[in-house]
Amino acid sequence: MNTRTFVPLPCSPTRLWGGALLAALLLSACGGGAAGPIGWQAGAPGSWSSAKHPGERLSATHEPFQGAPSDLASRILESVVLAPGGGKMLRTNAMGECPGAAGEMEFARKNPPRRIVVFFSVRNNVSYEIRWSGSVNDVLPPEVLAFAQRRLCRVI
């Protein structure tokens, strides 16, 4: 009978550091890009405020979701329009950078007056939302759009 015995190679400092580096890279890749846009300050987990644009807020969430992107869009619409203070939807678009897989909705809140832009996607039974809000006169900062594109198009 021919039997083989597996004998592991002895651990060397180089192999240990290489394994630790690989584990760190994998963990950082799985973190989903916890860092916010450049120039934005972290608040609670998944939320940021702008030092350059006072009063602007940004949040990124993901959660299990059983449904189509249109179901998620309806849920977002209800959460903004039917919330206390009310609001109205100004426009909705597919994100051109992620055709057919991600969308964008813009709202105007009445009380307090705010402009809200929500980027969203559904992938593998998980919903992804990125919400930016600012005053009614604020323009969506380009770093927020780039952040949304990186986060949403990456999950596709």
C-alpha positions as CSV (number, residue, x, y, z in Angstrom):
1,M,0.0,0.0,0.0
2,N,1.3,3.4,-1.0
3,T,0.5,6.2,1.4
4,R,1.7,9.7,1.3
5,T,2.1,12.0,4.2
6,F,1.6,15.8,3.9
7,V,4.3,17.7,5.7
8,P,3.7,21.4,5.8
9,L,6.6,23.7,5.0
10,P,8.1,25.4,8.1
11,C,6.8,28.9,8.6
12,S,9.3,31.5,7.7
13,P,9.0,35.2,8.5
14,T,8.6,36.0,4.8
15,R,5.7,33.5,4.4
16,L,4.0,34.9,7.6
17,W,4.3,38.5,6.4
18,G,3.1,37.5,2.9
19,G,0.0,35.7,4.4
20,A,-0.7,38.7,6.7
21,L,-0.5,41.1,3.7
22,L,-2.8,38.9,1.6
23,A,-5.3,38.7,4.4
24,A,-5.2,42.5,4.9
25,L,-5.7,43.1,1.2
26,L,-8.7,40.7,1.1
27,L,-10.3,42.3,4.2
28,S,-9.9,45.8,2.8
29,A,-11.4,44.7,-0.6
30,C,-14.4,43.2,1.2
31,G,-15.0,46.3,3.3
32,G,-17.0,47.8,0.4
33,G,-15.0,51.0,0.3
34,A,-15.7,52.3,3.8
35,A,-14.0,55.6,2.9
36,G,-16.2,58.4,1.7
37,P,-15.5,60.9,-1.1
38,I,-12.3,62.9,-1.0
39,G,-12.6,65.9,1.3
40,W,-15.7,64.5,3.2
41,Q,-15.5,63.8,7.0
42,A,-16.8,60.5,8.4
43,G,-19.7,60.6,10.9
44,A,-21.7,57.6,11.9
45,P,-20.8,54.4,10.0
46,G,-21.8,54.9,6.3
47,S,-22.3,58.6,6.6
48,W,-20.2,61.7,5.8
49,S,-20.4,65.5,5.9
50,S,-18.6,67.9,3.7
51,A,-16.0,70.3,5.1
52,K,-16.0,72.2,1.7
53,H,-19.8,72.4,1.4
54,P,-21.3,73.0,4.9
55,G,-24.8,71.5,5.4
56,E,-24.4,68.8,2.8
57,R,-24.7,65.2,4.0
58,L,-24.0,61.8,2.3
59,S,-24.9,58.2,3.4
60,A,-24.4,54.8,1.8
61,T,-26.3,51.8,2.9
62,H,-26.9,48.2,1.7
63,E,-29.3,45.6,3.0
64,P,-31.0,42.4,1.9
65,F,-33.8,43.1,-0.6
66,Q,-36.1,40.8,-2.4
67,G,-37.4,42.6,-5.4
68,A,-36.6,44.4,-8.6
69,P,-35.0,47.9,-9.0
70,S,-38.5,49.3,-9.7
71,D,-39.6,48.0,-6.3
72,L,-36.6,49.7,-4.7
73,A,-37.4,53.0,-6.6
74,S,-41.0,52.9,-5.2
75,R,-39.7,52.4,-1.7
76,I,-37.3,55.3,-2.0
77,L,-40.1,57.5,-3.5
78,E,-42.4,56.7,-0.6
79,S,-39.6,57.3,2.0
80,V,-38.9,60.8,0.8
81,V,-42.3,62.0,-0.4
82,L,-44.4,60.6,2.5
83,A,-41.9,61.5,5.2
84,P,-42.9,64.4,7.6
85,G,-42.2,67.7,5.8
86,G,-43.1,66.1,2.4
87,G,-41.5,66.6,-0.9
88,K,-41.8,65.9,-4.5
89,M,-39.8,64.0,-7.1
90,L,-38.1,66.3,-9.6
91,R,-36.6,63.7,-11.9
92,T,-35.4,60.1,-12.3
93,N,-32.7,58.7,-14.6
94,A,-30.8,55.5,-15.2
95,M,-27.2,56.0,-14.3
96,G,-25.4,56.1,-17.7
97,E,-22.3,54.7,-16.2
98,C,-24.1,51.5,-15.1
99,P,-26.7,51.1,-17.9
100,G,-29.7,49.1,-16.9
101,A,-28.4,48.4,-13.4
102,A,-28.5,51.6,-11.4
103,G,-30.7,54.6,-11.1
104,E,-30.8,58.1,-9.8
105,M,-33.8,60.0,-8.3
106,E,-33.9,63.7,-7.4
107,F,-36.3,65.2,-4.8
108,A,-37.2,68.6,-3.4
109,R,-38.2,68.6,0.3
110,K,-40.6,71.3,1.5
111,N,-39.9,71.5,5.2
112,P,-37.0,71.9,5.8
113,P,-36.2,73.0,2.3
114,R,-33.6,70.4,1.0
115,R,-32.5,68.9,-2.3
116,I,-32.0,65.1,-2.1
117,V,-30.4,62.9,-4.7
118,V,-30.6,59.1,-4.3
119,F,-28.5,56.7,-6.3
120,F,-29.7,53.1,-6.1
121,S,-29.1,49.6,-7.4
122,V,-30.2,46.0,-6.7
123,R,-27.8,43.1,-7.1
124,N,-27.9,39.5,-5.8
125,N,-30.9,40.3,-3.5
126,V,-29.1,43.3,-1.9
127,S,-30.2,46.9,-2.3
128,Y,-27.6,49.6,-2.4
129,E,-28.5,53.3,-1.8
130,I,-26.4,56.4,-1.7
131,R,-28.2,59.6,-0.5
132,W,-26.9,63.1,-0.8
133,S,-28.7,66.1,0.6
134,G,-28.0,69.8,0.5
135,S,-29.8,73.1,0.4
136,V,-32.1,73.7,-2.5
137,N,-29.4,75.8,-4.2
138,D,-26.6,73.3,-3.7
139,V,-25.2,71.6,-6.8
140,L,-24.3,67.9,-6.5
141,P,-20.6,67.8,-6.0
142,P,-18.6,65.9,-8.7
143,E,-16.8,63.8,-6.0
144,V,-20.2,62.6,-4.8
145,L,-21.2,61.5,-8.3
146,A,-17.8,59.7,-8.7
147,F,-18.3,58.0,-5.3
148,A,-21.8,56.8,-6.3
149,Q,-20.4,55.5,-9.7
150,R,-17.6,53.6,-8.0
151,R,-19.9,52.1,-5.3
152,L,-22.8,51.2,-7.5
153,C,-21.1,50.2,-10.7
154,R,-18.6,48.0,-8.8
155,V,-21.4,45.8,-7.4
156,I,-22.6,44.9,-10.9
